[in-house]
Amino acid sequence: FSRQDTSYWSPGSFRSVGPRFEAAKTFDNLVASFGYNYAFFREDGFDPGDGDYLSASLAYGKRGKDQIILQYERGSSQQGNSLWWSEAVLLRLQASL
């Protein structure tokens, strides 16, 4: 790490294993993609946990050029009695210079 941040905690060790699935389909100027992974993990000496991450997106435009991208992503994990989750909808404009 390049600096210490007292408001952020990071485990000294983290192990994770689980399946991942990714798929994408291109239709002319539209690309639809989907990804999902499920993981069993253990960090430092804490209880083992499990989590998942899902992402789905639609991108319109020429690949490597200007695109508009709509993306949904969700992640969650549970470790002992602790449950964490995050969810977001993103709209991005990607332009090549």
C-alpha positions in Angstrom: 0.0 0.0 0.0 1.2 3.5 -0.7 -0.4 5.1 2.3 -2.3 4.4 5.5 -6.0 5.3 5.7 -7.5 5.0 9.2 -11.1 4.9 7.9 -10.4 1.9 5.6 -9.7 -1.6 6.7 -8.1 -4.3 4.5 -7.5 -7.9 5.6 -3.9 -9.2 5.8 -5.0 -12.3 3.9 -7.9 -13.1 1.7 -8.8 -16.4 0.0 -11.7 -16.9 -2.4 -12.8 -19.7 -4.7 -16.0 -20.2 -6.7 -17.5 -20.4 -10.2 -17.8 -17.5 -12.7 -20.0 -17.2 -15.8 -19.6 -14.6 -18.5 -21.5 -14.2 -21.8 -21.8 -11.5 -24.5 -23.6 -11.2 -27.8 -23.0 -8.6 -30.5 -25.8 -7.3 -32.8 -24.5 -4.8 -35.3 -23.8 -1.7 -33.1 -25.3 -3.2 -29.9 -23.5 -5.4 -27.4 -25.3 -7.2 -24.6 -23.2 -8.7 -21.8 -23.8 -10.6 -18.6 -21.5 -11.8 -15.8 -22.1 -13.6 -12.5 -19.8 -15.1 -10.0 -20.3 -16.8 -6.7 -17.5 -17.2 -4.2 -16.7 -18.8 -0.9 -14.1 -16.8 1.0 -12.1 -16.5 4.2 -10.2 -13.5 5.3 -7.6 -13.3 8.2 -9.0 -15.4 11.1 -12.6 -14.5 10.7 -15.6 -16.8 10.0 -15.8 -18.1 6.4 -18.3 -16.3 4.2 -19.9 -16.3 0.8 -20.8 -13.7 -1.8 -21.9 -13.0 -5.3 -21.5 -10.4 -8.0 -23.8 -9.8 -11.0 -23.3 -7.4 -13.9 -25.4 -6.8 -17.0 -24.9 -4.1 -19.6 -25.9 -2.8 -23.0 -23.4 -0.9 -25.1 -24.5 1.0 -28.3 -21.9 2.3 -30.8 -18.8 1.1 -32.5 -16.4 -0.9 -30.4 -13.2 1.1 -29.7 -15.0 4.3 -30.8 -17.8 6.3 -29.2 -20.3 4.3 -27.2 -23.1 4.8 -24.7 -23.3 2.1 -22.0 -26.1 1.3 -19.6 -25.0 -1.1 -16.9 -26.5 -2.7 -13.8 -24.4 -4.3 -11.1 -25.1 -5.9 -7.7 -22.8 -7.4 -5.2 -23.4 -9.0 -1.8 -21.5 -11.0 0.8 -22.3 -12.6 4.2 -19.8 -13.5 6.8 -21.1 -14.7 10.1 -23.9 -12.3 11.1 -22.6 -9.5 8.9 -24.4 -8.9 5.6 -23.1 -6.4 3.0 -24.6 -5.5 -0.4 -24.2 -2.9 -3.0 -26.4 -2.1 -6.1 -25.9 0.5 -8.9 -27.2 1.5 -12.3 -24.7 3.3 -14.4 -25.0 5.3 -17.6 -21.7 6.1 -19.3 -20.6 7.9 -22.4 -17.3 6.6 -23.8 -15.5 8.6 -26.4 -12.2 8.0 -28.2 -10.0 11.0 -28.5 
